[in-house]
Amino acid sequence: MKLFAALDFSSTTPVVLHEALTWANRLKAKLWLIHVAEPDPDFIGYKPGPDTVRGAMAGKFHREHQQIETAAQELRAAGVDVTALLLQGPTAETILKEADHLDVDAILMGTRARGAVREFLVGSTSKAVLHKSTRPVLLIPPHDADARR
């Protein structure tokens, strides 16, 4: 069995990691953690920008890479066969493309509360993945990780 957990490094991330650990252990599954680093296209787009912008983005990607590797190390210490991936691109499309590329059995991801206007205009990543995925998607709602213990 192969599982795929999409992380956004929001307050929901610890809950997603807890669920990923639980599911991977129960199913004896290989787990991939993925974070899609997406520059804000309103400001810089996907093309190279000035050196200051590139430098700021490189620092952001480095921090995100450290975060996902730290999460993977913690799961490895708990006995999970896990690989961490930091990719760049449009979030929902990148998640779906990588899930297909890895041929995973299911996608785990958190949901975040967003304002109604933004939801209407932009939509949400979890909604897009849920509606476009050909694989099962487990959506993990935002709640206090301490309440789970």
C-alpha positions in Angstrom: 0.0 0.0 0.0 1.2 3.5 -0.8 -0.1 6.7 0.9 0.5 10.3 0.1 0.2 13.1 2.6 0.0 16.7 1.4 1.3 19.2 3.9 0.8 23.0 3.8 2.7 23.8 7.1 -0.5 25.4 8.6 -1.9 24.7 12.0 -3.5 21.6 10.5 -0.2 20.0 9.6 0.4 18.2 13.0 -3.0 16.6 12.7 -2.3 15.5 9.1 1.0 14.0 10.3 -0.7 12.2 13.2 -3.2 10.7 10.8 -0.5 9.8 8.2 1.4 8.0 11.0 -1.7 6.1 12.1 -2.7 5.1 8.6 0.8 4.1 7.5 1.3 2.0 10.6 -2.1 0.3 10.4 -1.7 -0.5 6.7 2.1 -1.1 6.7 2.2 1.5 3.9 4.9 3.4 2.2 4.3 7.1 2.8 5.3 10.1 0.8 5.0 13.5 2.4 4.7 16.3 -0.1 4.7 20.1 0.2 4.0 22.2 -2.9 6.0 25.4 -2.8 3.9 27.8 -4.7 5.1 31.4 -5.3 2.3 34.0 -5.2 1.6 34.6 -8.8 0.0 37.9 -8.1 3.5 39.2 -7.1 6.2 37.2 -8.9 4.6 34.5 -11.0 6.6 31.4 -12.0 9.3 33.1 -14.0 12.6 34.3 -12.6 12.4 37.7 -11.1 14.9 40.2 -9.7 17.8 38.8 -7.6 16.1 40.0 -4.3 12.9 38.1 -5.2 14.9 35.0 -6.2 16.9 35.2 -2.9 13.8 35.5 -0.8 12.1 32.6 -2.6 15.3 30.4 -2.2 15.2 31.1 1.5 11.5 30.2 1.7 12.1 27.0 -0.2 15.1 26.1 2.0 13.0 26.6 5.2 10.1 24.5 3.7 12.6 21.8 2.7 13.9 21.7 6.3 10.3 21.5 7.7 9.3 18.6 5.5 12.5 16.7 6.2 12.1 17.2 9.9 8.6 15.8 9.7 9.9 12.8 7.7 12.6 12.1 10.2 10.1 12.1 13.0 7.9 9.5 11.1 11.0 7.4 10.3 11.8 7.4 14.1 8.3 6.0 14.6 9.0 3.2 12.1 7.3 4.5 9.0 8.9 4.1 5.5 8.6 7.7 4.4 10.0 9.9 1.7 9.7 13.7 1.7 9.2 15.7 -1.5 9.2 19.5 -2.0 7.8 20.4 -5.4 6.9 23.6 -7.0 3.8 24.5 -9.1 0.1 25.0 -8.9 -0.8 23.3 -5.7 -3.8 21.1 -6.5 -2.5 20.1 -10.0 0.9 19.3 -8.6 -0.6 17.1 -5.9 -2.7 15.2 -8.4 0.2 14.8 -10.9 2.6 13.5 -8.2 0.0 11.1 -6.8 -0.5 9.7 -10.3 3.3 9.6 -10.9 3.8 7.6 -7.6 0.7 5.6 -8.2 -0.4 6.0 -4.6 -3.5 4.3 -3.2 -4.8 7.3 -1.3 -4.2 11.0 -0.6 -4.4 12.4 2.9 -4.6 16.2 3.3 -5.9 18.8 5.7 -8.5 21.4 5.1 -8.4 25.0 6.3 -11.3 27.3 7.0 -11.3 30.2 4.5 -13.5 33.1 4.0 -16.6 32.6 1.8 -15.6 35.2 -0.7 -12.1 33.7 -1.2 -13.6 30.2 -1.4 -16.1 31.4 -4.1 -13.5 33.3 -6.1 -10.5 31.1 -5.8 -11.7 27.7 -4.5 -9.7 25.6 -2.2 -6.9 23.2 -2.8 -8.6 20.4 -0.9 -11.8 20.9 -2.8 -10.0 20.8 -6.2 -8.1 17.6 -5.2 -11.2 16.0 -3.9 -13.2 16.7 -7.1 -10.4 15.9 -9.6 -8.7 12.9 -8.0 -9.2 9.4 -9.3 -7.9 8.1 -6.0 -9.5 8.1 -2.6 -8.9 11.3 -0.7 -9.0 11.6 3.1 -9.7 15.2 4.2 -8.6 15.9 7.7 -10.5 18.8 9.3 -8.7 21.6 11.2 -8.9 21.1 15.0 -6.7 21.4 17.9 -4.1 18.6 17.9 -4.1 18.5 21.7 -7.9 17.7 21.7 -7.0 14.4 20.0 -4.9 13.1 22.9 
